[in-house]
């Protein structure tokens, strides 16, 4: 094939990807609303998991991780249920999302969200924003904040519900047997690892803004240590996610039995990601910007980010990498949701 034909094909794929991106390529039942609902569900659940695990393992040593994980978890869970309601077409009729329990996965997800939001708000009361003028009043009047045993019980319950929320974001697709591209256990690993990864980087993004605010000395060292813990953990999660999504897409495309049985519709959906209408979004926004660049950045930071020469750049680099991971997480879900509906 000549260079000219390759160039023309690239332009065609780029235009097709742009049309899919702006939503004019074709009518699909699930679009941006569902993709964003799945993203915020995974992000919120992942942030809660990180906050709880950090609290159990380190107590109050890294309380900034716990606080930001709580805040992100609550806000993301609320945004998740809002986007599910928007997809339903009538946000004011959000209560109807509960009407098909337990047969509808949307209703199951709404129930999980309705449980995790108030529980998350209760957990937030253990670490209210210190800038609030009534932060001390919250600690004084909310009696449960003085009970360590009750806090541990809340954390355990919250952990399992958060795991259910992150897992649900893949189950809601996987149970639809009419869409074979989604019907594989690897999708659970892709979405779960992405939920933890985006949670880590969202916490890292907020934590990076603390560095120029806190005083010199020990407080700054703590912030750098927090950022180091987050980027090291995310390097592992990005590696798992990258391996999972490559295995998922190529395994579905070639019909590898351990991934998914060969199915023409699933193969066509995978082809749309690999070299078709969604290829530009998949390779550029998901793989390159969302996974490869952040993974390389996290490895670089873990290796030499805390050296005297580079430490002042640590928060800025983390913030940039966090934005890449979050953008990649959004488009990963969007491309998978759309690809599964193209056939």
DOVEX-505115 format. One record per residue (C-alpha): residue number from 1; x, y, z. Coordinates in Angstrom, 2 decimals, always signed. Example, Ala and Ser with C-alpha at 12.3 -4.5 7.8 and 13.67 -1.06 7.14 Angstrom:
<atoms>
1 | +12.30 | -4.50 | +7.80
2 | +13.67 | -1.06 | +7.14
</atoms>
This chain:
<atoms>
1 | +0.00 | +0.00 | +0.00
2 | +1.37 | +3.41 | -0.96
3 | +2.14 | +6.21 | +1.49
4 | -0.66 | +8.22 | -0.12
5 | -3.27 | +5.52 | +0.58
6 | -2.04 | +5.11 | +4.15
7 | -2.38 | +8.86 | +4.64
8 | -5.92 | +8.87 | +3.18
9 | -6.95 | +5.95 | +5.42
10 | -5.53 | +7.75 | +8.46
11 | -7.51 | +10.88 | +7.61
12 | -10.69 | +8.81 | +7.17
13 | -10.18 | +7.12 | +10.55
14 | -9.47 | +10.48 | +12.19
15 | -12.65 | +11.99 | +10.74
16 | -14.68 | +8.93 | +11.80
17 | -13.25 | +9.16 | +15.32
18 | -14.09 | +12.85 | +15.45
19 | -17.66 | +12.16 | +14.35
20 | -18.02 | +9.43 | +16.97
21 | -16.52 | +11.81 | +19.55
22 | -19.05 | +14.58 | +18.86
23 | -21.89 | +12.07 | +18.72
24 | -22.98 | +12.51 | +15.11
25 | -21.57 | +9.25 | +13.74
26 | -24.60 | +7.17 | +14.58
27 | -27.44 | +6.90 | +17.05
28 | -26.62 | +4.64 | +19.99
29 | -28.71 | +3.83 | +23.03
30 | -25.88 | +4.60 | +25.46
31 | -23.57 | +7.54 | +24.92
32 | -21.73 | +10.14 | +26.96
33 | -24.14 | +10.04 | +29.91
34 | -23.57 | +6.35 | +30.58
35 | -19.83 | +6.62 | +29.91
36 | -19.52 | +9.46 | +32.45
37 | -21.74 | +7.63 | +34.95
38 | -19.45 | +4.59 | +34.71
39 | -16.37 | +6.81 | +35.01
40 | -17.57 | +8.63 | +38.13
41 | -18.82 | +5.38 | +39.63
42 | -15.38 | +3.80 | +39.22
43 | -13.61 | +6.95 | +40.39
44 | -15.80 | +7.31 | +43.47
45 | -15.56 | +3.67 | +44.46
46 | -11.81 | +3.66 | +43.87
47 | -11.32 | +6.80 | +45.97
48 | -13.30 | +5.30 | +48.87
49 | -11.28 | +2.07 | +48.70
50 | -8.00 | +4.01 | +48.81
51 | -9.19 | +6.15 | +51.74
52 | -10.34 | +3.14 | +53.78
53 | -7.25 | +1.01 | +53.08
54 | -4.98 | +3.96 | +53.93
55 | -6.83 | +4.55 | +57.20
56 | -6.69 | +0.89 | +58.23
57 | -3.02 | +0.42 | +57.33
58 | -1.54 | +3.75 | +58.42
59 | -4.11 | +5.27 | +60.81
60 | -3.74 | +9.07 | +60.57
61 | -0.22 | +9.23 | +59.11
62 | -1.49 | +10.07 | +55.62
63 | -4.72 | +11.78 | +56.58
64 | -4.65 | +13.93 | +53.43
65 | -5.14 | +10.77 | +51.35
66 | -8.06 | +9.75 | +53.58
67 | -9.68 | +13.19 | +53.44
68 | -9.34 | +13.69 | +49.69
69 | -10.42 | +10.09 | +49.05
70 | -13.58 | +10.74 | +51.06
71 | -14.39 | +14.02 | +49.34
72 | -13.77 | +12.62 | +45.85
73 | -15.77 | +9.50 | +46.64
74 | -18.88 | +11.40 | +47.77
75 | -18.81 | +13.95 | +44.93
76 | -18.15 | +11.29 | +42.29
77 | -20.94 | +9.03 | +43.56
78 | -23.37 | +11.95 | +43.39
79 | -22.23 | +12.77 | +39.84
80 | -22.61 | +9.11 | +38.88
81 | -26.25 | +8.97 | +39.94
82 | -26.90 | +12.34 | +38.23
83 | -25.58 | +11.04 | +34.89
84 | -27.64 | +7.86 | +35.21
85 | -30.68 | +10.07 | +35.76
86 | -29.75 | +12.24 | +32.75
87 | -29.49 | +9.13 | +30.60
88 | -32.99 | +8.18 | +31.69
89 | -34.14 | +11.35 | +29.90
90 | -36.07 | +12.85 | +32.81
91 | -33.72 | +13.78 | +35.69
92 | -36.66 | +14.81 | +37.82
93 | -37.91 | +11.21 | +37.66
94 | -34.75 | +9.79 | +39.20
95 | -36.78 | +7.77 | +41.72
96 | -37.95 | +5.53 | +38.87
97 | -34.37 | +4.25 | +38.64
98 | -35.26 | +2.04 | +41.63
99 | -38.39 | +0.58 | +40.05
100 | -36.85 | -2.56 | +38.51
101 | -34.98 | -4.04 | +41.46
102 | -33.44 | -6.60 | +41.41
103 | -33.73 | -7.42 | +37.70
104 | -32.27 | -4.17 | +36.33
105 | -28.56 | -3.47 | +36.77
106 | -29.30 | +0.26 | +36.58
107 | -31.61 | -0.12 | +39.58
108 | -28.98 | -2.19 | +41.40
109 | -26.38 | +0.50 | +40.74
110 | -28.70 | +3.25 | +41.89
111 | -29.30 | +1.34 | +45.13
112 | -25.55 | +0.92 | +45.70
113 | -25.04 | +4.64 | +45.09
114 | -27.90 | +5.59 | +47.39
115 | -26.24 | +3.54 | +50.12
116 | -22.68 | +4.67 | +49.62
117 | -23.44 | +8.41 | +49.44
118 | -24.90 | +8.82 | +52.98
119 | -22.36 | +6.35 | +54.37
120 | -19.59 | +8.33 | +52.69
121 | -20.92 | +11.59 | +54.12
122 | -20.86 | +10.04 | +57.60
123 | -17.27 | +8.94 | +56.98
124 | -16.36 | +12.46 | +55.78
125 | -17.48 | +13.80 | +59.16
126 | -14.41 | +12.14 | +60.68
127 | -12.26 | +14.46 | +58.56
128 | -14.24 | +17.65 | +57.87
129 | -12.43 | +20.33 | +55.82
130 | -10.32 | +22.26 | +58.32
131 | -11.00 | +25.52 | +56.48
132 | -14.67 | +25.35 | +57.44
133 | -15.51 | +27.61 | +60.40
134 | -17.71 | +24.91 | +61.91
135 | -15.24 | +22.00 | +61.53
136 | -14.72 | +21.79 | +65.28
137 | -18.48 | +21.89 | +65.87
138 | -18.88 | +18.85 | +63.61
139 | -16.31 | +16.93 | +65.62
140 | -17.99 | +18.01 | +68.87
141 | -21.62 | +17.29 | +68.04
142 | -21.29 | +14.25 | +65.80
143 | -20.86 | +11.70 | +68.56
144 | -19.81 | +8.84 | +66.29
145 | -16.56 | +10.66 | +65.38
146 | -15.31 | +9.89 | +68.89
147 | -15.75 | +6.13 | +68.52
148 | -12.82 | +4.26 | +66.99
149 | -14.73 | +0.96 | +66.86
150 | -17.69 | +2.55 | +65.06
151 | -15.31 | +4.19 | +62.60
152 | -13.69 | +0.84 | +61.83
153 | -17.11 | -0.74 | +61.30
154 | -18.09 | +2.08 | +58.92
155 | -14.80 | +1.62 | +57.04
156 | -15.34 | -2.11 | +56.60
157 | -18.89 | -1.64 | +55.31
158 | -17.80 | +1.23 | +53.08
159 | -14.94 | -0.83 | +51.65
160 | -17.21 | -3.66 | +50.50
161 | -19.86 | -1.32 | +49.09
162 | -17.14 | +0.64 | +47.27
163 | -15.79 | -2.59 | +45.78
164 | -19.34 | -3.37 | +44.68
165 | -19.64 | +0.05 | +43.06
166 | -16.39 | -0.28 | +41.11
167 | -17.33 | -3.81 | +40.04
168 | -20.83 | -2.71 | +39.12
169 | -19.50 | -0.32 | +36.46
170 | -18.40 | -3.37 | +34.47
171 | -21.27 | -5.68 | +35.45
172 | -23.82 | -3.24 | +34.03
173 | -22.28 | -3.87 | +30.60
174 | -21.28 | -7.50 | +31.04
175 | -24.80 | -8.78 | +31.77
176 | -26.03 | -7.63 | +28.34
177 | -25.57 | -10.85 | +26.37
178 | -26.81 | -9.22 | +23.18
179 | -23.52 | -7.26 | +23.15
180 | -20.81 | -9.99 | +23.12
181 | -17.97 | -7.45 | +23.16
182 | -18.87 | -6.62 | +26.77
183 | -19.45 | -10.21 | +27.85
184 | -16.01 | -11.16 | +29.20
185 | -14.50 | -11.33 | +32.72
186 | -11.54 | -9.21 | +31.57
187 | -13.83 | -6.19 | +31.38
188 | -14.15 | -6.39 | +35.18
189 | -10.37 | -6.26 | +35.58
190 | -10.09 | -3.34 | +33.13
191 | -12.74 | -1.25 | +34.89
192 | -11.64 | -2.19 | +38.41
193 | -7.98 | -1.36 | +37.83
194 | -9.02 | +1.88 | +36.11
195 | -11.26 | +2.81 | +39.05
196 | -8.39 | +2.39 | +41.52
197 | -5.96 | +4.17 | +39.19
198 | -8.20 | +7.18 | +38.62
199 | -8.91 | +7.32 | +42.36
200 | -5.18 | +7.39 | +43.13
201 | -4.49 | +10.11 | +40.59
202 | -7.49 | +12.24 | +41.57
203 | -6.21 | +12.21 | +45.15
204 | -2.72 | +12.97 | +43.85
205 | -4.05 | +15.88 | +41.78
206 | -5.64 | +17.53 | +44.84
207 | -2.66 | +16.69 | +47.06
208 | -0.26 | +18.37 | +44.62
209 | -1.87 | +21.74 | +45.39
210 | -0.92 | +21.40 | +49.05
211 | +2.81 | +21.53 | +48.36
212 | +3.09 | +25.29 | +47.68
213 | +0.70 | +26.03 | +50.57
214 | +2.24 | +24.13 | +53.49
215 | +5.25 | +25.38 | +55.43
216 | +8.82 | +24.41 | +54.65
217 | +10.34 | +21.43 | +56.39
218 | +8.41 | +18.41 | +57.66
219 | +4.98 | +19.36 | +56.14
220 | +6.44 | +19.56 | +52.63
221 | +8.28 | +16.26 | +53.14
222 | +4.99 | +14.62 | +54.14
223 | +3.29 | +15.91 | +50.97
224 | +6.13 | +14.58 | +48.80
225 | +5.94 | +11.25 | +50.64
226 | +2.18 | +11.12 | +49.99
227 | +2.67 | +11.88 | +46.30
228 | +5.37 | +9.23 | +46.12
229 | +3.09 | +6.61 | +47.67
230 | +0.31 | +7.51 | +45.25
231 | +2.39 | +7.48 | +42.08
232 | +4.15 | +4.24 | +43.04
233 | +0.81 | +2.53 | +43.67
234 | -0.58 | +3.93 | +40.42
235 | +2.39 | +2.60 | +38.45
236 | +1.28 | -0.91 | +39.47
237 | -2.37 | -0.21 | +38.66
238 | -1.54 | +1.32 | +35.27
239 | +0.55 | -1.74 | +34.42
240 | -2.35 | -4.03 | +35.31
241 | -4.84 | -1.86 | +33.42
242 | -2.66 | -1.61 | +30.30
243 | -2.12 | -5.38 | +30.21
244 | -5.81 | -6.03 | +30.85
245 | -7.15 | -3.69 | +28.17
246 | -4.68 | -4.90 | +25.51
247 | -5.54 | -8.52 | +26.38
248 | -9.25 | -7.67 | +26.35
249 | -9.32 | -5.94 | +22.97
250 | -6.90 | -8.25 | +21.13
251 | -8.31 | -11.35 | +22.82
252 | -11.81 | -10.39 | +21.73
253 | -10.62 | -9.53 | +18.22
254 | -8.89 | -12.90 | +17.71
255 | -11.47 | -14.88 | +19.69
256 | -8.98 | -16.27 | +22.22
257 | -11.02 | -18.73 | +24.33
258 | -9.54 | -17.65 | +27.68
259 | -10.74 | -14.08 | +26.98
260 | -13.93 | -14.56 | +24.98
261 | -15.23 | -17.10 | +22.47
262 | -14.95 | -16.07 | +18.83
263 | -17.94 | -14.01 | +17.82
264 | -18.25 | -11.91 | +14.63
265 | -19.98 | -9.05 | +16.44
266 | -17.34 | -8.92 | +19.20
267 | -14.56 | -9.08 | +16.59
268 | -16.12 | -6.17 | +14.70
269 | -16.37 | -4.11 | +17.91
270 | -12.73 | -4.78 | +18.74
271 | -11.75 | -3.90 | +15.16
272 | -13.46 | -0.52 | +15.57
273 | -11.05 | +0.17 | +18.44
274 | -7.93 | -1.27 | +16.83
275 | -8.12 | +0.24 | +13.34
276 | -11.65 | +1.48 | +12.74
277 | -13.89 | +4.38 | +13.66
278 | -12.70 | +4.54 | +17.27
279 | -9.01 | +3.81 | +16.67
280 | -7.80 | +7.40 | +17.08
281 | -9.63 | +7.76 | +20.39
282 | -8.42 | +4.36 | +21.57
283 | -4.74 | +4.59 | +20.64
284 | -4.21 | +8.30 | +21.29
285 | -6.47 | +9.22 | +24.21
286 | -6.80 | +5.87 | +25.98
287 | -3.53 | +4.00 | +25.42
288 | -0.98 | +6.77 | +24.85
289 | -2.27 | +9.71 | +26.93
290 | -4.26 | +7.71 | +29.47
291 | -1.87 | +4.83 | +30.15
292 | +1.59 | +4.85 | +28.55
293 | +2.59 | +8.45 | +29.32
294 | +1.35 | +8.32 | +32.96
295 | +3.03 | +4.93 | +33.47
296 | +6.36 | +6.22 | +32.19
297 | +5.93 | +9.38 | +34.29
298 | +5.12 | +7.42 | +37.46
299 | +8.17 | +5.18 | +36.97
300 | +10.37 | +8.25 | +36.43
301 | +9.00 | +9.94 | +39.57
302 | +9.39 | +6.80 | +41.66
303 | +12.99 | +6.53 | +40.49
304 | +14.26 | +10.10 | +40.84
305 | +11.32 | +12.35 | +41.75
306 | +12.43 | +12.83 | +45.37
307 | +15.97 | +13.86 | +44.54
308 | +17.01 | +17.42 | +45.39
309 | +17.21 | +18.28 | +41.71
310 | +13.65 | +17.22 | +40.83
311 | +11.65 | +17.39 | +44.06
312 | +10.26 | +20.88 | +43.38
313 | +8.77 | +19.60 | +40.10
314 | +7.14 | +16.57 | +41.72
315 | +3.71 | +18.16 | +42.42
316 | +3.50 | +19.74 | +38.94
317 | +4.34 | +16.49 | +37.18
318 | +1.89 | +14.54 | +39.35
319 | -0.89 | +17.03 | +38.50
320 | -0.20 | +16.65 | +34.76
321 | -0.04 | +12.85 | +34.96
322 | -3.25 | +12.83 | +37.00
323 | -5.08 | +14.79 | +34.30
324 | -3.80 | +12.32 | +31.68
325 | -5.07 | +9.35 | +33.71
326 | -8.48 | +10.97 | +34.29
327 | -8.88 | +11.88 | +30.60
328 | -7.86 | +8.37 | +29.61
329 | -10.32 | +6.88 | +32.10
330 | -13.21 | +8.84 | +30.63
331 | -12.39 | +7.96 | +27.02
332 | -11.65 | +4.33 | +27.86
333 | -15.18 | +3.87 | +29.11
334 | -16.66 | +5.93 | +26.28
335 | -14.83 | +3.97 | +23.56
336 | -15.79 | +0.60 | +25.06
337 | -19.43 | +1.65 | +25.50
338 | -19.65 | +2.89 | +21.90
339 | -17.68 | -0.01 | +20.38
340 | -20.04 | -2.53 | +21.94
341 | -23.02 | -0.86 | +20.25
342 | -21.59 | -0.43 | +16.74
343 | -22.80 | -3.85 | +15.68
</atoms>
